Amino acid sequence: MRTAQEYVESLHRLKRELYVLGQKVQDFTEHPMLRPSLNALAKTYDIAHDPRRADLFVRQGVDGQPVNCFTSLHHSSQDLVDKVKALRVLGQETGTCFQRCVGWDALNALDSTTFEMDQALGTGYHGRFMEYLRFVQANDLVCNGAMTDVKGDRSLRPSQQPDPDMFLRVVERRPDGIVVRGAKAHQTGAIFSHEIIAMPTLAMRADDRDYAVAFAVPSDARGIIYILGRQASDTRKLEEAAPDVGNPIYGGHEALVIFDDVFVPTERIFMDGEWQFSGALVERFAGYHRQSYGGCKVGVGDVLIGAAAAAAEYAGAGAASHVRRKLAEMIHLNETLYACGIACSAAGQATASGTYLVDLLLANVCKQNVTRFPYEIARLAEDLAGGLLVTMPSIRDLSHPEIGPLLAKYLQGVADVPAADRLRILRLIENLTIGAGAVAYRTESMHGAGSPEAQVIMIGRLSDIEAKKRLARRLAGVISQ
């Protein structure tokens, strides 16, 4: 298993065609708008070497060797439970999205889906996938799971689009591989990944055969272009006053990843035209990723709850009954999310390949709650923080020789807490609720792993309403059995 330093050094060997704020970037590991994201990913390596955390972050690999959990397959429901626990710990440690679970979820979804494709169709995808997994584990790689296409006209199927590149597709088949073209949007952690694992974005039909494609390519493969997405207050990371960022050490990023006629060798193709299995791959990946949010978002929620409690305490209101009541409600909501993540994991079952899959209904319930509860937790945090959250001066003003002493005097809360510490806590709340950190905690909670309607559809599909109606009819005497 790599150390955090070895991970960072491995990135120096990669070349990127990367654009940030309209400028082409050469050294992507040192860009100040990206460095917090790199720090969060590096934490996933660092924590695996902590012997106190080995039970959560170290797993057994394909060949029996210890591997970082983010490259592992789930061999039991306990593994699924431990995943949620691990993601909560990392959310607590970083206060942001640490960007690695999406690749973990892609690996597990591909394992069972390729196995079942081989059984049904006589393909050889699972053997290819297992060799690829050995490669990922042996080198402790960060994989970016790329599912979301740009989609173009949402009323049209992939093969009906006026521009056929609105969904990633195969544009050429060669004896030694395929050439793909398209773009994947909202790609969390892509810039600091070693590998890109592409999957279909929805269940394909026969006419969409060229869009039913799954594969892996090196993240610096020729033809891949990265364009960094903007975040609220992201240019604060370019300023010298680090505390004004709110979370100056850790952060996340998203990018639009364009595949401009990228070649994929045969041994890295895991689906090519088998549209009948595209839906299963999408559902399983989404299920795993919706489970993930019952851990990572809860860990970040722990940080926000702690910050809100500290802000109230620094203002001298920590003992007020309404403050205690609001903190209790925040904890209730946060622990409910965690309970859903644990429940869908504990109810997981083995697939045909032996890899365990979460209970898909409960995973979708988990994510549906995640689309709501973090917003209420954030609202309550803003309530407890007070108006100073959005009117406070910069930390730089506090160090000014003339106005600094005045600010220290007039922004003081309780006597034993310096004004600077009070502002730092408020900046952290600002970061998580309306700043750069809100990308991961709020909007990602809404749209990541599928927007709310996607979970509504799956809940309706999986809940077996007819069985519930039979229960009611039997008890009411409408039917006898």
C-alpha positions in Angstrom: 0.0 0.0 0.0 1.3 3.4 -0.9 1.9 6.2 1.5 0.4 9.6 1.0 3.7 10.9 -0.1 4.2 8.1 -2.6 0.7 8.8 -4.0 1.6 12.5 -4.6 4.9 11.5 -6.2 3.0 9.1 -8.5 0.9 12.0 -9.8 4.1 13.9 -10.9 4.6 11.2 -13.5 1.2 11.9 -15.1 0.5 14.5 -17.8 -2.8 16.3 -18.0 -4.5 18.4 -20.5 -6.2 20.5 -17.8 -7.9 23.9 -17.9 -8.6 26.0 -14.9 -10.4 29.4 -15.2 -9.6 29.4 -19.0 -5.9 28.8 -18.5 -4.0 25.6 -19.4 -2.3 24.2 -16.3 1.0 22.4 -16.3 1.7 21.4 -12.7 -1.7 20.3 -11.5 -0.4 19.1 -8.2 0.6 22.5 -7.0 -2.3 24.7 -8.2 -3.7 26.5 -5.1 -7.3 25.9 -6.2 -6.6 22.1 -6.5 -4.2 21.5 -3.6 -6.9 21.1 -0.9 -8.5 18.4 -3.0 -5.2 16.6 -3.4 -4.7 16.8 0.4 -8.1 15.1 0.9 -7.3 12.2 -1.5 -3.8 11.8 0.1 -5.6 11.4 3.5 -7.1 8.1 2.1 -3.6 6.8 1.8 -2.3 8.2 5.1 -5.2 6.8 7.2 -4.6 3.2 5.9 -1.2 3.2 7.6 -2.7 4.1 11.0 -2.7 0.8 12.9 -5.6 2.1 15.0 -7.7 2.2 11.8 -6.5 -0.9 10.0 -9.8 -2.8 10.8 -11.6 -0.3 8.6 -9.1 0.8 6.0 -7.1 -2.4 5.2 -8.6 -5.3 3.3 -7.5 -8.5 1.7 -6.8 -8.3 -2.0 -7.5 -10.7 -4.8 -4.2 -12.5 -4.3 -4.4 -12.5 -0.5 -2.2 -9.4 0.1 -3.3 -6.5 2.3 -4.7 -3.6 0.2 -6.2 -0.2 0.8 -10.0 -0.7 1.2 -10.7 1.7 -1.7 -9.4 -0.9 -4.1 -11.2 -3.9 -2.5 -14.3 -6.0 -3.2 -16.9 -6.5 -0.5 -16.9 -10.1 0.7 -19.5 -9.9 3.4 -22.3 -7.7 4.8 -19.8 -6.7 7.5 -17.5 -5.4 4.8 -20.4 -3.2 3.6 -21.0 -2.0 7.2 -17.3 -1.3 7.6 -17.3 0.8 4.4 -19.9 3.1 5.8 -18.0 3.4 9.1 -14.7 4.2 7.2 -16.4 6.9 5.1 -17.8 8.5 8.2 -14.3 8.6 9.8 -12.8 10.2 6.7 -15.7 12.8 6.5 -14.9 13.7 10.1 -11.1 13.9 9.4 -11.4 16.1 6.3 -14.7 17.9 6.5 -15.2 17.4 2.8 -15.5 14.9 0.0 -12.4 12.8 -0.2 -13.3 11.7 -3.7 -12.3 8.0 -3.7 -15.4 6.1 -3.0 -16.8 6.5 -6.5 -14.0 4.3 -7.9 -14.5 1.8 -5.1 -18.2 1.6 -6.1 -17.4 1.2 -9.8 -15.0 -1.8 -9.1 -17.6 -3.6 -7.1 -20.4 -3.0 -9.6 -18.3 -4.2 -12.5 -17.2 -7.3 -10.7 -20.7 -8.8 -10.3 -22.0 -7.5 -13.6 -19.2 -8.8 -15.7 -19.5 -12.2 -14.0 -23.2 -12.4 -14.9 -22.6 -11.2 -18.4 -20.1 -14.0 -18.9 -22.5 -16.6 -17.5 -25.4 -15.4 -19.7 -23.6 -14.5 -22.9 -20.3 -16.5 -22.9 -18.2 -13.3 -22.9 -14.8 -13.1 -21.3 -15.2 -9.8 -19.5 -14.9 -11.0 -15.9 -11.4 -12.5 -16.4 -10.3 -9.1 -17.9 -11.8 -7.3 -15.0 -10.1 -9.5 -12.4 -6.7 -8.9 -14.1 -7.4 -5.2 -14.1 -8.4 -5.3 -10.4 -5.1 -7.1 -9.6 -3.3 -4.2 -11.4 -5.2 -1.6 -9.4 -4.6 -3.3 -6.1 -0.9 -4.0 -6.8 -0.3 -0.3 -7.5 -2.8 1.1 -5.0 -4.4 3.3 -7.6 -7.1 6.0 -7.4 -9.9 5.1 -9.8 -12.5 7.7 -11.0 -15.9 6.1 -11.7 -17.2 8.0 -14.7 -20.9 7.5 -15.2 -22.8 10.7 -15.8 -23.0 11.8 -19.4 -23.9 15.3 -20.5 -27.1 13.9 -22.0 -28.0 16.7 -24.5 -31.7 16.7 -25.0 -33.2 14.9 -22.0 -36.3 13.9 -24.0 -34.3 11.8 -26.4 -32.5 8.5 -26.1 -28.8 8.4 -26.7 -29.1 7.1 -30.3 -31.8 9.8 -31.0 -29.6 12.8 -30.2 -29.0 15.3 -33.0 -25.4 15.2 -31.8 -24.5 11.6 -31.2 -21.7 12.5 -28.8 -24.0 13.7 -26.0 -23.5 10.2 -24.5 -20.2 8.5 -24.5 -20.1 6.0 -27.4 -17.9 3.7 -29.4 -17.0 5.4 -32.7 -14.6 2.8 -34.1 -13.9 -0.9 -33.4 -10.4 -2.2 -34.2 -8.9 -5.7 -33.9 -7.0 -4.5 -30.8 -9.6 -2.3 -29.1 -12.2 0.5 -29.5 -12.2 4.3 -29.9 -14.6 6.3 -27.8 -15.9 9.8 -27.9 -18.1 11.8 -25.5 -17.9 13.5 -22.2 -18.5 12.7 -18.5 -19.8 15.5 -16.3 -19.5 16.2 -12.5 -16.4 14.0 -12.2 -15.4 14.2 -8.5 -11.7 13.7 -8.0 -10.9 13.0 -11.7 -7.9 15.2 -11.9 -6.0 13.4 -9.2 -7.0 9.9 -10.3 -4.7 7.3 -11.9 -7.5 5.6 -13.8 -10.8 6.5 -15.4 -13.5 3.8 -15.3 -16.3 4.7 -17.7 -19.7 3.1 -17.4 -23.1 3.7 -19.2 -25.2 6.4 -17.6 -28.6 4.6 -18.0 -30.2 1.4 -19.1 -29.6 1.2 -22.8 -31.8 -0.4 -25.5 -30.8 -2.3 -28.6 -30.7 0.9 -30.7 -28.3 2.3 -28.1 -25.8 -0.6 -28.5 -22.8 1.7 -29.2 -23.5 3.5 -25.9 -23.5 0.4 -23.8 -19.8 0.5 -23.1 -17.7 0.1 -20.0 -13.9 0.3 -19.8 -10.8 1.6 -18.0 -8.1 3.9 -19.3 -5.1 5.6 -17.7 -6.2 9.1 -16.6 -3.5 10.6 -18.8 -4.5 8.7 -21.9 -4.2 10.6 -25.2 -7.4 12.5 -26.0 -8.6 13.0 -22.4 -9.2 16.7 -21.5 -10.1 18.0 -18.1 -11.9 21.3 -17.4 -12.2 22.2 -13.7 -15.7 23.2 -12.5 -16.2 26.4 -10.5 -17.2 26.3 -6.8 -18.6 29.1 -4.6 -15.8 31.2 -3.2 -13.2 29.0 -4.9 -10.8 31.9 -5.6 -10.3 32.5 -1.9 -7.9 29.6 -2.2 -5.7 31.9 -4.2 -5.5 34.5 -1.4 -2.9 34.6 1.4 -5.4 34.6 4.2 -6.0 30.9 4.5 -8.5 31.1 7.3 -10.9 32.9 5.1 -11.3 29.7 3.1 -13.0 28.1 6.1 -11.4 24.7 5.5 -7.9 25.7 4.3 -6.4 22.2 4.3 -9.0 20.0 2.7 -11.4 20.4 -0.2 -12.8 18.7 -3.3 -13.1 19.3 -7.0 -15.3 18.3 -9.9 -14.3 18.3 -13.6 -15.8 17.9 -17.0 -13.9 15.0 -18.6 -13.9 15.0 -22.4 -13.0 11.8 -24.4 -11.8 13.1 -27.7 -11.4 9.9 -29.7 -9.7 7.9 -26.9 -8.3 4.5 -27.7 -9.2 1.6 -25.3 -7.2 -1.7 -25.7 -9.2 -4.9 -25.7 -8.0 -6.1 -22.3 -9.5 -3.0 -20.7 -13.0 -3.3 -22.2 -15.6 -4.7 -19.8 -18.8 -4.1 -21.8 -19.1 -3.4 -25.5 -22.6 -3.5 -26.9 -24.2 -5.8 -24.3 -27.0 -3.3 -23.7 -29.1 -5.9 -21.8 -26.7 -5.6 -18.8 -26.2 -1.8 -18.8 -29.2 -1.4 -16.5 -27.8 -3.8 -14.0 -24.5 -2.1 -14.0 -26.1 1.3 -13.5 -28.4 0.1 -10.7 -25.6 -1.6 -8.8 -23.1 1.3 -9.1 -25.9 3.7 -8.0 -26.8 1.4 -5.1 -23.3 1.3 -3.8 -22.8 5.0 -4.2 -26.1 5.8 -2.5 -25.0 3.7 0.4 -21.7 5.7 0.5 -23.6 8.9 1.3 -24.8 7.3 4.6 -21.1 7.5 5.7 -19.3 10.4 4.1 -22.0 13.0 4.4 -22.6 11.9 8.0 -18.9 12.5 8.8 -19.1 16.0 7.3 -22.3 16.5 9.2 -20.5 15.7 12.5 -18.0 18.5 11.7 -20.8 21.0 10.9 -22.7 20.1 14.1 -19.6 20.6 16.1 -18.9 23.9 14.5 -22.4 25.1 15.1 -22.2 24.1 18.8 -18.8 25.9 19.1 -20.2 29.0 17.5 -23.1 29.2 19.9 -20.7 28.6 22.8 -18.4 31.3 21.7 -21.3 33.7 21.5 -22.3 32.8 25.1 -25.5 31.0 24.0 -24.3 27.4 24.4 -26.5 26.7 27.4 -29.7 28.1 26.0 -32.6 25.6 25.7 -33.3 26.4 22.1 -29.7 25.9 21.1 -29.6 22.5 22.8 -32.9 21.6 21.1 -31.6 22.5 17.6 -28.3 20.7 18.2 -30.3 17.6 19.2 -32.4 17.8 16.0 -29.2 18.1 13.9 -27.8 15.0 15.6 -31.1 13.2 15.1 -31.1 13.9 11.4 -27.4 13.0 11.0 -27.7 9.7 12.9 -30.8 8.8 10.8 -28.7 9.0 7.7 -26.0 6.9 9.3 -28.7 4.3 10.3 -29.9 4.1 6.7 -26.3 3.5 5.5 -25.7 0.8 8.1 -29.1 -0.8 7.4 -28.7 -1.2 3.7 -25.2 -2.6 4.3 -26.3 -5.1 7.0 -29.0 -6.4 4.7 -26.6 -6.9 1.8 -26.5 -10.2 0.0 -24.0 -12.1 -2.1 -24.2 -11.8 -5.8 -23.3 -14.7 -8.2 -19.7 -13.6 -8.2 -19.5 -13.8 -4.4 -19.2 -10.0 -4.1 -21.8 -8.5 -1.7 -24.4 -6.0 -2.9 -26.2 -3.6 -0.6 -30.0 -3.9 -0.2 -31.0 -1.7 -3.1 -34.3 -0.5 -1.7 -32.7 0.6 1.6 -29.8 2.2 -0.3 -32.2 4.3 -2.3 -34.1 5.3 0.9 -30.7 6.3 2.4 -29.9 8.6 -0.5 -33.4 10.0 -0.6 -33.0 11.1 3.0 -29.5 12.5 2.0 -31.2 14.8 -0.5 -33.1 16.4 2.4 -31.5 16.1 5.8 -28.2 17.9 5.1 -30.1 20.9 4.0 -32.0 21.1 7.3 -28.8 20.5 9.2 -27.2 23.4 7.3 -30.2 25.6 7.9 -30.0 25.0 11.7 -26.2 25.6 11.6 -26.8 29.0 9.9 -29.5 29.7 12.5 -27.1 29.0 15.4 -24.2 30.9 13.7 -26.1 34.1 13.5 -25.9 37.0 11.0 -22.1 37.4 11.6 -21.7 34.3 9.4 -22.2 36.5 6.3 -21.1 39.9 7.5 -17.8 39.3 9.3 -14.7 41.0 7.9 -11.7 39.1 6.6 -9.2 37.5 8.9 -6.7 39.8 7.3 -8.5 42.8 8.9 -7.8 41.4 12.3 -4.0 41.7 11.7 -4.2 45.3 10.5 -2.4 47.6 12.9 -5.2 50.2 13.1 -8.5 48.3 12.7 -7.3 45.0 14.1 -7.6 45.9 17.8 -11.0 47.4 17.1 -12.3 44.2 15.5 -10.8 42.1 18.3 -12.8 44.3 20.7 -16.1 44.5 18.9 -16.2 40.9 17.5 -15.5 39.4 20.9 -18.1 36.9 22.3 -17.3 35.2 25.6 -14.2 36.7 27.3 -12.0 33.6 27.1 -12.3 33.1 23.3 -10.3 35.4 21.0 -12.3 37.0 18.2 -10.0 35.3 15.7 -11.0 31.9 16.9 -14.7 32.8 16.7 -14.3 34.0 13.1 -12.4 30.8 12.2 -15.3 28.6 13.3 -17.8 30.8 11.5 -15.7 30.6 8.3 -15.9 26.8 8.6 -19.7 27.0 8.9 -19.7 29.3 5.9 -17.5 26.9 3.9 -19.9 24.0 4.5 -23.2 25.8 4.0 -22.6 28.4 1.3 -19.0 28.2 0.3 -16.8 25.8 -1.5 -17.5 23.0 0.9 -21.2 23.3 0.2 -20.6 21.6 -3.1 -19.9 18.3 -1.4 -22.3 18.7 1.6 -25.3 20.3 0.0 -25.6 20.1 -3.8 -23.7 16.8 -4.1 -26.2 15.4 -1.5 -29.0 16.4 -3.8 -27.6 15.3 -7.2 -24.7 13.0 -6.5 -25.4 9.3 -7.1 -28.5 10.3 -8.9 -31.0 13.2 -8.4 -34.0 12.7 -6.1 -36.3 11.5 -8.8 -33.9 8.6 -9.6 -34.3 7.3 -6.0 -38.1 7.8 -6.2 -38.3 5.6 -9.3 -36.1 2.9 -7.7 -38.1 3.0 -4.4 -41.3 2.5 -6.4 -39.8 -0.3 -8.5 -38.3 -2.2 -5.5 -40.9 -1.8 -2.8 -43.4 -4.4 -4.1 -46.6 -2.4 -3.5 -48.7 -5.3 -4.6 -47.5 -7.4 -1.7 -48.4 -4.6 0.7 -51.9 -4.4 -0.8 -52.3 -8.1 -0.2 -51.4 -7.7 3.4 -54.0 -5.0 3.9 -56.7 -7.0 2.0 -56.1 -10.1 4.1 -56.3 -8.3 7.4 -59.4 -6.4 6.2 -61.1 -9.7 5.2 -61.2 -8.8 1.5 -59.2 -12.0 0.7 -58.6 -15.1 2.8 -55.0 -15.8 1.8 
